Amino acid sequence: MESSPGCWQVYGDVLGREYSDPAFGAMLRLTADTYAVQHPGRPSSRNAIQSVCAHLLSLCLIIDKGASFSVGERGIGWVIERKSRFTWLTPPGSLGEITVVDIAGWESAAEHGKQVRAWAESAWSAWSAHHDTVREWASSMLNGHD
């Protein structure tokens, strides 16, 4: 992932809050997935390709398919096990209207959760040009195919 130092700091602050308070921590999966797809890296990086594909699959499973966060986590493992099959997905011009800056600072865990969910939905929507591809991966994963 590539990000500015300031953006990385805000993300670290959000993660710190989520790791230190279980009520906020319920959103860790979506926070990590969303930040990753909004910071896709470069097409020459195998790690960047794997990261974007894994986190998009997790978002698809959770946001699009209504799966649990644990199924999203399994999707990440599924991509990692098959990493050589994935290729660069050209990022959209806009990575979503909501950013990690909009997530920082919520006092209530309920409001934080609501905002993280909106952030994740915004990022997933931004990648709409690749939804069919990612949905095929989700179908393969959920049906036990490679």
Secondary structure, 3 states (H helix, E strand, C coil): CCCCHHHHHHHHHHHHHHHHCHHHHCCHHHHHHHHHHCCCCCCCCHHHHHHHHHHHHHHHHHHHCCCCHHHHHHHHHHHHHCHHHCCCCCCCCCCCCCCHHHHCCCCCHHHHHHHHHHHHHHHHHHCHHHHHHHHHHHHHHHCCCC
